[in-house]
Amino acid sequence: MKHKLALLLGALLFVGGVIAPTPAQAAGISIEIGDRPYYSHGPYYWEHGVRWYWVPGHWRWHHGRKVFVHGHYTHGYAHR
């Protein structure tokens, strides 16, 4: 019985090694938690003569619950 089990285990390991996916077939998964530091423009950018600044996300209280406010861009004159 032990001989058959060892033979079966060896066969499974051999087949697994032959059929194993190559790095080109492998798929990647990325999980991000929280807010990104900047979206598409970096810490600031210019548009029609107005400088837009990135305001990072933050936590605040809303109707007795703590909620997360995602980061956003705002006008340069509102940033000061």
mmCIF file as gemmi writes it, N, C-alpha and C atoms, coordinates in Angstrom:
data_model
loop_
_atom_site.group_PDB
_atom_site.id
_atom_site.type_symbol
_atom_site.label_atom_id
_atom_site.label_alt_id
_atom_site.label_comp_id
_atom_site.label_asym_id
_atom_site.label_entity_id
_atom_site.label_seq_id
_atom_site.pdbx_PDB_ins_code
_atom_site.Cartn_x
_atom_site.Cartn_y
_atom_site.Cartn_z
_atom_site.occupancy
_atom_site.B_iso_or_equiv
_atom_site.pdbx_formal_charge
_atom_site.auth_seq_id
_atom_site.auth_asym_id
_atom_site.pdbx_PDB_model_num
ATOM 1 N N . MET Axp A 1 ? 0.82 -1.194 0 1 0 ? 1 A 1
ATOM 2 C CA . MET Axp A 1 ? 0 0 0 1 0 ? 1 A 1
ATOM 3 C C . MET Axp A 1 ? 0.867 1.263 0 1 0 ? 1 A 1
ATOM 4 N N . LYS Axp A 2 ? 1.921 1.261 0.83 1 0 ? 2 A 1
ATOM 5 C CA . LYS Axp A 2 ? 2.807 2.415 0.886 1 0 ? 2 A 1
ATOM 6 C C . LYS Axp A 2 ? 3.527 2.603 -0.443 1 0 ? 2 A 1
ATOM 7 N N . HIS Axp A 3 ? 3.849 1.499 -1.103 1 0 ? 3 A 1
ATOM 8 C CA . HIS Axp A 3 ? 4.548 1.573 -2.381 1 0 ? 3 A 1
ATOM 9 C C . HIS Axp A 3 ? 3.658 2.226 -3.442 1 0 ? 3 A 1
ATOM 10 N N . LYS Axp A 4 ? 2.357 1.854 -3.464 1 0 ? 4 A 1
ATOM 11 C CA . LYS Axp A 4 ? 1.426 2.439 -4.427 1 0 ? 4 A 1
ATOM 12 C C . LYS Axp A 4 ? 1.22 3.93 -4.158 1 0 ? 4 A 1
ATOM 13 N N . LEU Axp A 5 ? 1.133 4.303 -2.891 1 0 ? 5 A 1
ATOM 14 C CA . LEU Axp A 5 ? 0.944 5.711 -2.521 1 0 ? 5 A 1
ATOM 15 C C . LEU Axp A 5 ? 2.161 6.547 -2.912 1 0 ? 5 A 1
ATOM 16 N N . ALA Axp A 6 ? 3.36 6.006 -2.689 1 0 ? 6 A 1
ATOM 17 C CA . ALA Axp A 6 ? 4.582 6.712 -3.071 1 0 ? 6 A 1
ATOM 18 C C . ALA Axp A 6 ? 4.674 6.845 -4.594 1 0 ? 6 A 1
ATOM 19 N N . LEU Axp A 7 ? 4.277 5.801 -5.32 1 0 ? 7 A 1
ATOM 20 C CA . LEU Axp A 7 ? 4.288 5.837 -6.775 1 0 ? 7 A 1
ATOM 21 C C . LEU Axp A 7 ? 3.284 6.873 -7.304 1 0 ? 7 A 1
ATOM 22 N N . LEU Axp A 8 ? 2.117 6.935 -6.709 1 0 ? 8 A 1
ATOM 23 C CA . LEU Axp A 8 ? 1.099 7.906 -7.107 1 0 ? 8 A 1
ATOM 24 C C . LEU Axp A 8 ? 1.571 9.331 -6.817 1 0 ? 8 A 1
ATOM 25 N N . LEU Axp A 9 ? 2.157 9.553 -5.668 1 0 ? 9 A 1
ATOM 26 C CA . LEU Axp A 9 ? 2.674 10.872 -5.309 1 0 ? 9 A 1
ATOM 27 C C . LEU Axp A 9 ? 3.791 11.3 -6.261 1 0 ? 9 A 1
ATOM 28 N N . GLY Axp A 10 ? 4.676 10.39 -6.611 1 0 ? 10 A 1
ATOM 29 C CA . GLY Axp A 10 ? 5.741 10.689 -7.566 1 0 ? 10 A 1
ATOM 30 C C . GLY Axp A 10 ? 5.189 11.039 -8.942 1 0 ? 10 A 1
ATOM 31 N N . ALA Axp A 11 ? 4.173 10.321 -9.38 1 0 ? 11 A 1
ATOM 32 C CA . ALA Axp A 11 ? 3.558 10.597 -10.686 1 0 ? 11 A 1
ATOM 33 C C . ALA Axp A 11 ? 2.9 11.97 -10.676 1 0 ? 11 A 1
ATOM 34 N N . LEU Axp A 12 ? 2.23 12.316 -9.597 1 0 ? 12 A 1
ATOM 35 C CA . LEU Axp A 12 ? 1.59 13.635 -9.495 1 0 ? 12 A 1
ATOM 36 C C . LEU Axp A 12 ? 2.627 14.751 -9.511 1 0 ? 12 A 1
ATOM 37 N N . LEU Axp A 13 ? 3.728 14.566 -8.816 1 0 ? 13 A 1
ATOM 38 C CA . LEU Axp A 13 ? 4.776 15.577 -8.812 1 0 ? 13 A 1
ATOM 39 C C . LEU Axp A 13 ? 5.401 15.734 -10.189 1 0 ? 13 A 1
ATOM 40 N N . PHE Axp A 14 ? 5.578 14.62 -10.901 1 0 ? 14 A 1
ATOM 41 C CA . PHE Axp A 14 ? 6.144 14.684 -12.24 1 0 ? 14 A 1
ATOM 42 C C . PHE Axp A 14 ? 5.206 15.426 -13.199 1 0 ? 14 A 1
ATOM 43 N N . VAL Axp A 15 ? 3.929 15.092 -13.168 1 0 ? 15 A 1
ATOM 44 C CA . VAL Axp A 15 ? 2.951 15.745 -14.046 1 0 ? 15 A 1
ATOM 45 C C . VAL Axp A 15 ? 2.844 17.227 -13.692 1 0 ? 15 A 1
ATOM 46 N N . GLY Axp A 16 ? 2.87 17.557 -12.422 1 0 ? 16 A 1
ATOM 47 C CA . GLY Axp A 16 ? 2.814 18.959 -12.003 1 0 ? 16 A 1
ATOM 48 C C . GLY Axp A 16 ? 4.015 19.743 -12.493 1 0 ? 16 A 1
ATOM 49 N N . GLY Axp A 17 ? 5.174 19.122 -12.542 1 0 ? 17 A 1
ATOM 50 C CA . GLY Axp A 17 ? 6.369 19.797 -13.037 1 0 ? 17 A 1
ATOM 51 C C . GLY Axp A 17 ? 6.36 19.996 -14.539 1 0 ? 17 A 1
ATOM 52 N N . VAL Axp A 18 ? 5.751 19.066 -15.246 1 0 ? 18 A 1
ATOM 53 C CA . VAL Axp A 18 ? 5.687 19.161 -16.701 1 0 ? 18 A 1
ATOM 54 C C . VAL Axp A 18 ? 4.645 20.192 -17.129 1 0 ? 18 A 1
ATOM 55 N N . ILE Axp A 19 ? 3.532 20.257 -16.438 1 0 ? 19 A 1
ATOM 56 C CA . ILE Axp A 19 ? 2.423 21.127 -16.828 1 0 ? 19 A 1
ATOM 57 C C . ILE Axp A 19 ? 2.475 22.482 -16.112 1 0 ? 19 A 1
ATOM 58 N N . ALA Axp A 20 ? 3.414 22.701 -15.253 1 0 ? 20 A 1
ATOM 59 C CA . ALA Axp A 20 ? 3.472 23.955 -14.476 1 0 ? 20 A 1
ATOM 60 C C . ALA Axp A 20 ? 3.519 25.168 -15.395 1 0 ? 20 A 1
ATOM 61 N N . PRO Axp A 21 ? 2.803 26.235 -15.05 1 0 ? 21 A 1
ATOM 62 C CA . PRO Axp A 21 ? 2.786 27.424 -15.909 1 0 ? 21 A 1
ATOM 63 C C . PRO Axp A 21 ? 4.146 28.109 -15.955 1 0 ? 21 A 1
ATOM 64 N N . THR Axp A 22 ? 4.467 28.616 -17.121 1 0 ? 22 A 1
ATOM 65 C CA . THR Axp A 22 ? 5.699 29.379 -17.287 1 0 ? 22 A 1
ATOM 66 C C . THR Axp A 22 ? 5.451 30.818 -16.842 1 0 ? 22 A 1
ATOM 67 N N . PRO Axp A 23 ? 6.497 31.606 -16.615 1 0 ? 23 A 1
ATOM 68 C CA . PRO Axp A 23 ? 6.291 32.995 -16.209 1 0 ? 23 A 1
ATOM 69 C C . PRO Axp A 23 ? 5.472 33.812 -17.21 1 0 ? 23 A 1
ATOM 70 N N . ALA Axp A 24 ? 5.534 33.455 -18.496 1 0 ? 24 A 1
ATOM 71 C CA . ALA Axp A 24 ? 4.755 34.19 -19.497 1 0 ? 24 A 1
ATOM 72 C C . ALA Axp A 24 ? 3.265 33.928 -19.338 1 0 ? 24 A 1
ATOM 73 N N . GLN Axp A 25 ? 2.902 32.787 -18.76 1 0 ? 25 A 1
ATOM 74 C CA . GLN Axp A 25 ? 1.5 32.451 -18.561 1 0 ? 25 A 1
ATOM 75 C C . GLN Axp A 25 ? 0.97 32.924 -17.209 1 0 ? 25 A 1
ATOM 76 N N . ALA Axp A 26 ? 1.846 33.311 -16.336 1 0 ? 26 A 1
ATOM 77 C CA . ALA Axp A 26 ? 1.43 33.699 -14.992 1 0 ? 26 A 1
ATOM 78 C C . ALA Axp A 26 ? 0.68 35.024 -15.03 1 0 ? 26 A 1
ATOM 79 N N . ALA Axp A 27 ? -0.267 35.182 -14.124 1 0 ? 27 A 1
ATOM 80 C CA . ALA Axp A 27 ? -1.052 36.418 -14.028 1 0 ? 27 A 1
ATOM 81 C C . ALA Axp A 27 ? -0.726 37.101 -12.707 1 0 ? 27 A 1
ATOM 82 N N . GLY Axp A 28 ? -0.727 38.421 -12.711 1 0 ? 28 A 1
ATOM 83 C CA . GLY Axp A 28 ? -0.437 39.17 -11.495 1 0 ? 28 A 1
ATOM 84 C C . GLY Axp A 28 ? -1.685 39.837 -10.948 1 0 ? 28 A 1
ATOM 85 N N . ILE Axp A 29 ? -1.719 39.988 -9.648 1 0 ? 29 A 1
ATOM 86 C CA . ILE Axp A 29 ? -2.831 40.655 -8.975 1 0 ? 29 A 1
ATOM 87 C C . ILE Axp A 29 ? -2.246 41.751 -8.106 1 0 ? 29 A 1
ATOM 88 N N . SER Axp A 30 ? -2.837 42.926 -8.169 1 0 ? 30 A 1
ATOM 89 C CA . SER Axp A 30 ? -2.386 44.057 -7.363 1 0 ? 30 A 1
ATOM 90 C C . SER Axp A 30 ? -3.556 44.586 -6.548 1 0 ? 30 A 1
ATOM 91 N N . ILE Axp A 31 ? -3.358 44.735 -5.244 1 0 ? 31 A 1
ATOM 92 C CA . ILE Axp A 31 ? -4.394 45.258 -4.364 1 0 ? 31 A 1
ATOM 93 C C . ILE Axp A 31 ? -3.86 46.519 -3.703 1 0 ? 31 A 1
ATOM 94 N N . GLU Axp A 32 ? -4.603 47.619 -3.84 1 0 ? 32 A 1
ATOM 95 C CA . GLU Axp A 32 ? -4.214 48.881 -3.221 1 0 ? 32 A 1
ATOM 96 C C . GLU Axp A 32 ? -5.235 49.244 -2.156 1 0 ? 32 A 1
ATOM 97 N N . ILE Axp A 33 ? -4.741 49.647 -1.015 1 0 ? 33 A 1
ATOM 98 C CA . ILE Axp A 33 ? -5.618 50.06 0.077 1 0 ? 33 A 1
ATOM 99 C C . ILE Axp A 33 ? -5.326 51.519 0.359 1 0 ? 33 A 1
ATOM 100 N N . GLY Axp A 34 ? -6.372 52.314 0.426 1 0 ? 34 A 1
ATOM 101 C CA . GLY Axp A 34 ? -6.19 53.732 0.708 1 0 ? 34 A 1
ATOM 102 C C . GLY Axp A 34 ? -6.27 54.566 -0.557 1 0 ? 34 A 1
ATOM 103 N N . ASP Axp A 35 ? -5.874 55.79 -0.44 1 0 ? 35 A 1
ATOM 104 C CA . ASP Axp A 35 ? -5.961 56.734 -1.537 1 0 ? 35 A 1
ATOM 105 C C . ASP Axp A 35 ? -4.6 56.867 -2.201 1 0 ? 35 A 1
ATOM 106 N N . ARG Axp A 36 ? -4.595 57.044 -3.51 1 0 ? 36 A 1
ATOM 107 C CA . ARG Axp A 36 ? -3.33 57.245 -4.21 1 0 ? 36 A 1
ATOM 108 C C . ARG Axp A 36 ? -2.787 58.63 -3.875 1 0 ? 36 A 1
ATOM 109 N N . PRO Axp A 37 ? -1.459 58.799 -3.852 1 0 ? 37 A 1
ATOM 110 C CA . PRO Axp A 37 ? -0.905 60.11 -3.52 1 0 ? 37 A 1
ATOM 111 C C . PRO Axp A 37 ? -1.264 61.166 -4.556 1 0 ? 37 A 1
ATOM 112 N N . TYR Axp A 38 ? -1.284 60.819 -5.825 1 0 ? 38 A 1
ATOM 113 C CA . TYR Axp A 38 ? -1.691 61.726 -6.895 1 0 ? 38 A 1
ATOM 114 C C . TYR Axp A 38 ? -2.395 60.899 -7.943 1 0 ? 38 A 1
ATOM 115 N N . TYR Axp A 39 ? -3.223 61.517 -8.714 1 0 ? 39 A 1
ATOM 116 C CA . TYR Axp A 39 ? -3.87 60.781 -9.789 1 0 ? 39 A 1
ATOM 117 C C . TYR Axp A 39 ? -3.117 60.976 -11.092 1 0 ? 39 A 1
ATOM 118 N N . SER Axp A 40 ? -3.533 61.816 -11.996 1 0 ? 40 A 1
ATOM 119 C CA . SER Axp A 40 ? -2.904 61.837 -13.31 1 0 ? 40 A 1
ATOM 120 C C . SER Axp A 40 ? -1.882 62.953 -13.511 1 0 ? 40 A 1
ATOM 121 N N . HIS Axp A 41 ? -1.887 63.994 -12.703 1 0 ? 41 A 1
ATOM 122 C CA . HIS Axp A 41 ? -1.055 65.158 -12.985 1 0 ? 41 A 1
ATOM 123 C C . HIS Axp A 41 ? 0.108 65.38 -12.016 1 0 ? 41 A 1
ATOM 124 N N . GLY Axp A 42 ? 0.199 64.625 -10.949 1 0 ? 42 A 1
ATOM 125 C CA . GLY Axp A 42 ? 1.24 64.87 -9.963 1 0 ? 42 A 1
ATOM 126 C C . GLY Axp A 42 ? 0.753 65.851 -8.908 1 0 ? 42 A 1
ATOM 127 N N . PRO Axp A 43 ? 1.667 66.465 -8.148 1 0 ? 43 A 1
ATOM 128 C CA . PRO Axp A 43 ? 1.246 67.326 -7.038 1 0 ? 43 A 1
ATOM 129 C C . PRO Axp A 43 ? 0.538 68.604 -7.487 1 0 ? 43 A 1
ATOM 130 N N . TYR Axp A 44 ? 0.786 69.056 -8.712 1 0 ? 44 A 1
ATOM 131 C CA . TYR Axp A 44 ? 0.081 70.222 -9.25 1 0 ? 44 A 1
ATOM 132 C C . TYR Axp A 44 ? 0.205 70.241 -10.767 1 0 ? 44 A 1
ATOM 133 N N . TYR Axp A 45 ? -0.654 71.049 -11.403 1 0 ? 45 A 1
ATOM 134 C CA . TYR Axp A 45 ? -0.572 71.254 -12.84 1 0 ? 45 A 1
ATOM 135 C C . TYR Axp A 45 ? -1.239 72.585 -13.184 1 0 ? 45 A 1
ATOM 136 N N . TRP Axp A 46 ? -0.972 73.086 -14.376 1 0 ? 46 A 1
ATOM 137 C CA . TRP Axp A 46 ? -1.529 74.351 -14.861 1 0 ? 46 A 1
ATOM 138 C C . TRP Axp A 46 ? -2.607 74.067 -15.891 1 0 ? 46 A 1
ATOM 139 N N . GLU Axp A 47 ? -3.718 74.809 -15.807 1 0 ? 47 A 1
ATOM 140 C CA . GLU Axp A 47 ? -4.766 74.714 -16.809 1 0 ? 47 A 1
ATOM 141 C C . GLU Axp A 47 ? -5.427 76.08 -16.957 1 0 ? 47 A 1
ATOM 142 N N . HIS Axp A 48 ? -5.346 76.67 -18.134 1 0 ? 48 A 1
ATOM 143 C CA . HIS Axp A 48 ? -5.931 77.981 -18.446 1 0 ? 48 A 1
ATOM 144 C C . HIS Axp A 48 ? -5.458 79.059 -17.474 1 0 ? 48 A 1
ATOM 145 N N . GLY Axp A 49 ? -4.178 79.04 -17.155 1 0 ? 49 A 1
ATOM 146 C CA . GLY Axp A 49 ? -3.595 80.061 -16.297 1 0 ? 49 A 1
ATOM 147 C C . GLY Axp A 49 ? -3.856 79.878 -14.808 1 0 ? 49 A 1
ATOM 148 N N . VAL Axp A 50 ? -4.503 78.777 -14.431 1 0 ? 50 A 1
ATOM 149 C CA . VAL Axp A 50 ? -4.788 78.503 -13.016 1 0 ? 50 A 1
ATOM 150 C C . VAL Axp A 50 ? -3.989 77.283 -12.596 1 0 ? 50 A 1
ATOM 151 N N . ARG Axp A 51 ? -3.337 77.372 -11.45 1 0 ? 51 A 1
ATOM 152 C CA . ARG Axp A 51 ? -2.569 76.244 -10.93 1 0 ? 51 A 1
ATOM 153 C C . ARG Axp A 51 ? -3.485 75.41 -10.042 1 0 ? 51 A 1
ATOM 154 N N . TRP Axp A 52 ? -3.57 74.111 -10.313 1 0 ? 52 A 1
ATOM 155 C CA . TRP Axp A 52 ? -4.385 73.177 -9.555 1 0 ? 52 A 1
ATOM 156 C C . TRP Axp A 52 ? -3.476 72.361 -8.647 1 0 ? 52 A 1
ATOM 157 N N . TYR Axp A 53 ? -3.79 72.307 -7.346 1 0 ? 53 A 1
ATOM 158 C CA . TYR Axp A 53 ? -3 71.579 -6.35 1 0 ? 53 A 1
ATOM 159 C C . TYR Axp A 53 ? -3.749 70.331 -5.907 1 0 ? 53 A 1
ATOM 160 N N . TRP Axp A 54 ? -2.972 69.295 -5.604 1 0 ? 54 A 1
ATOM 161 C CA . TRP Axp A 54 ? -3.55 68.055 -5.081 1 0 ? 54 A 1
ATOM 162 C C . TRP Axp A 54 ? -3.773 68.194 -3.581 1 0 ? 54 A 1
ATOM 163 N N . VAL Axp A 55 ? -4.976 67.875 -3.142 1 0 ? 55 A 1
ATOM 164 C CA . VAL Axp A 55 ? -5.312 67.831 -1.709 1 0 ? 55 A 1
ATOM 165 C C . VAL Axp A 55 ? -5.475 66.357 -1.364 1 0 ? 55 A 1
ATOM 166 N N . PRO Axp A 56 ? -4.637 65.8 -0.46 1 0 ? 56 A 1
ATOM 167 C CA . PRO Axp A 56 ? -4.718 64.371 -0.161 1 0 ? 56 A 1
ATOM 168 C C . PRO Axp A 56 ? -6.02 63.996 0.554 1 0 ? 56 A 1
ATOM 169 N N . GLY Axp A 57 ? -6.347 62.721 0.485 1 0 ? 57 A 1
ATOM 170 C CA . GLY Axp A 57 ? -7.537 62.223 1.173 1 0 ? 57 A 1
ATOM 171 C C . GLY Axp A 57 ? -7.388 62.319 2.683 1 0 ? 57 A 1
ATOM 172 N N . HIS Axp A 58 ? -8.528 62.339 3.38 1 0 ? 58 A 1
ATOM 173 C CA . HIS Axp A 58 ? -8.509 62.468 4.835 1 0 ? 58 A 1
ATOM 174 C C . HIS Axp A 58 ? -9.808 61.909 5.413 1 0 ? 58 A 1
ATOM 175 N N . TRP Axp A 59 ? -9.787 61.646 6.716 1 0 ? 59 A 1
ATOM 176 C CA . TRP Axp A 59 ? -10.969 61.167 7.429 1 0 ? 59 A 1
ATOM 177 C C . TRP Axp A 59 ? -11.697 62.347 8.045 1 0 ? 59 A 1
ATOM 178 N N . ARG Axp A 60 ? -13.047 62.288 8.072 1 0 ? 60 A 1
ATOM 179 C CA . ARG Axp A 60 ? -13.828 63.319 8.744 1 0 ? 60 A 1
ATOM 180 C C . ARG Axp A 60 ? -15.12 62.702 9.253 1 0 ? 60 A 1
ATOM 181 N N . TRP Axp A 61 ? -15.767 63.406 10.156 1 0 ? 61 A 1
ATOM 182 C CA . TRP Axp A 61 ? -17.041 62.959 10.71 1 0 ? 61 A 1
ATOM 183 C C . TRP Axp A 61 ? -18.167 63.5 9.845 1 0 ? 61 A 1
ATOM 184 N N . HIS Axp A 62 ? -19.141 62.648 9.506 1 0 ? 62 A 1
ATOM 185 C CA . HIS Axp A 62 ? -20.301 63.056 8.71 1 0 ? 62 A 1
ATOM 186 C C . HIS Axp A 62 ? -21.532 62.35 9.274 1 0 ? 62 A 1
ATOM 187 N N . HIS Axp A 63 ? -22.432 63.118 9.876 1 0 ? 63 A 1
ATOM 188 C CA . HIS Axp A 63 ? -23.656 62.581 10.492 1 0 ? 63 A 1
ATOM 189 C C . HIS Axp A 63 ? -23.346 61.481 11.513 1 0 ? 63 A 1
ATOM 190 N N . GLY Axp A 64 ? -22.361 61.731 12.351 1 0 ? 64 A 1
ATOM 191 C CA . GLY Axp A 64 ? -22.013 60.796 13.411 1 0 ? 64 A 1
ATOM 192 C C . GLY Axp A 64 ? -21.199 59.598 12.979 1 0 ? 64 A 1
ATOM 193 N N . ARG Axp A 65 ? -20.795 59.549 11.719 1 0 ? 65 A 1
ATOM 194 C CA . ARG Axp A 65 ? -19.965 58.447 11.224 1 0 ? 65 A 1
ATOM 195 C C . ARG Axp A 65 ? -18.67 58.989 10.68 1 0 ? 65 A 1
ATOM 196 N N . LYS Axp A 66 ? -17.605 58.213 10.835 1 0 ? 66 A 1
ATOM 197 C CA . LYS Axp A 66 ? -16.309 58.598 10.299 1 0 ? 66 A 1
ATOM 198 C C . LYS Axp A 66 ? -16.226 58.09 8.862 1 0 ? 66 A 1
ATOM 199 N N . VAL Axp A 67 ? -16.035 59.014 7.9 1 0 ? 67 A 1
ATOM 200 C CA . VAL Axp A 67 ? -15.977 58.646 6.485 1 0 ? 67 A 1
ATOM 201 C C . VAL Axp A 67 ? -14.668 59.148 5.892 1 0 ? 67 A 1
ATOM 202 N N . PHE Axp A 68 ? -14.221 58.486 4.814 1 0 ? 68 A 1
ATOM 203 C CA . PHE Axp A 68 ? -12.988 58.889 4.154 1 0 ? 68 A 1
ATOM 204 C C . PHE Axp A 68 ? -13.327 59.762 2.961 1 0 ? 68 A 1
ATOM 205 N N . VAL Axp A 69 ? -12.7 60.928 2.868 1 0 ? 69 A 1
ATOM 206 C CA . VAL Axp A 69 ? -12.855 61.833 1.74 1 0 ? 69 A 1
ATOM 207 C C . VAL Axp A 69 ? -11.638 61.631 0.845 1 0 ? 69 A 1
ATOM 208 N N . HIS Axp A 70 ? -11.87 61.19 -0.383 1 0 ? 70 A 1
ATOM 209 C CA . HIS Axp A 70 ? -10.767 60.921 -1.311 1 0 ? 70 A 1
ATOM 210 C C . HIS Axp A 70 ? -10.078 62.217 -1.72 1 0 ? 70 A 1
ATOM 211 N N . GLY Axp A 71 ? -8.814 62.107 -2.089 1 0 ? 71 A 1
ATOM 212 C CA . GLY Axp A 71 ? -8.052 63.258 -2.543 1 0 ? 71 A 1
ATOM 213 C C . GLY Axp A 71 ? -8.615 63.833 -3.83 1 0 ? 71 A 1
ATOM 214 N N . HIS Axp A 72 ? -8.321 65.114 -4.071 1 0 ? 72 A 1
ATOM 215 C CA . HIS Axp A 72 ? -8.821 65.782 -5.265 1 0 ? 72 A 1
ATOM 216 C C . HIS Axp A 72 ? -7.941 66.987 -5.581 1 0 ? 72 A 1
ATOM 217 N N . TYR Axp A 73 ? -8.094 67.501 -6.784 1 0 ? 73 A 1
ATOM 218 C CA . TYR Axp A 73 ? -7.392 68.721 -7.174 1 0 ? 73 A 1
ATOM 219 C C . TYR Axp A 73 ? -8.274 69.919 -6.881 1 0 ? 73 A 1
ATOM 220 N N . THR Axp A 74 ? -7.652 71.034 -6.469 1 0 ? 74 A 1
ATOM 221 C CA . THR Axp A 74 ? -8.384 72.257 -6.196 1 0 ? 74 A 1
ATOM 222 C C . THR Axp A 74 ? -7.627 73.438 -6.792 1 0 ? 74 A 1
ATOM 223 N N . HIS Axp A 75 ? -8.335 74.56 -7.026 1 0 ? 75 A 1
ATOM 224 C CA . HIS Axp A 75 ? -7.712 75.757 -7.596 1 0 ? 75 A 1
ATOM 225 C C . HIS Axp A 75 ? -6.555 76.252 -6.733 1 0 ? 75 A 1
ATOM 226 N N . GLY Axp A 76 ? -5.599 76.91 -7.374 1 0 ? 76 A 1
ATOM 227 C CA . GLY Axp A 76 ? -4.463 77.459 -6.648 1 0 ? 76 A 1
ATOM 228 C C . GLY Axp A 76 ? -4.864 78.526 -5.651 1 0 ? 76 A 1
ATOM 229 N N . TYR Axp A 77 ? -5.87 79.336 -5.982 1 0 ? 77 A 1
ATOM 230 C CA . TYR Axp A 77 ? -6.247 80.408 -5.063 1 0 ? 77 A 1
ATOM 231 C C . TYR Axp A 77 ? -7.048 79.875 -3.883 1 0 ? 77 A 1
ATOM 232 N N . ALA Axp A 78 ? -7.628 78.692 -3.978 1 0 ? 78 A 1
ATOM 233 C CA . ALA Axp A 78 ? -8.353 78.105 -2.854 1 0 ? 78 A 1
ATOM 234 C C . ALA Axp A 78 ? -7.423 77.338 -1.92 1 0 ? 78 A 1
ATOM 235 N N . HIS Axp A 79 ? -6.216 77.051 -2.407 1 0 ? 79 A 1
ATOM 236 C CA . HIS Axp A 79 ? -5.258 76.248 -1.637 1 0 ? 79 A 1
ATOM 237 C C . HIS Axp A 79 ? -4.585 77.054 -0.531 1 0 ? 79 A 1
ATOM 238 N N . ARG Axp A 80 ? -4.448 78.337 -0.711 1 0 ? 80 A 1
ATOM 239 C CA . ARG Axp A 80 ? -3.676 79.161 0.222 1 0 ? 80 A 1
ATOM 240 C C . ARG Axp A 80 ? -4.366 79.389 1.527 1 0 ? 80 A 1
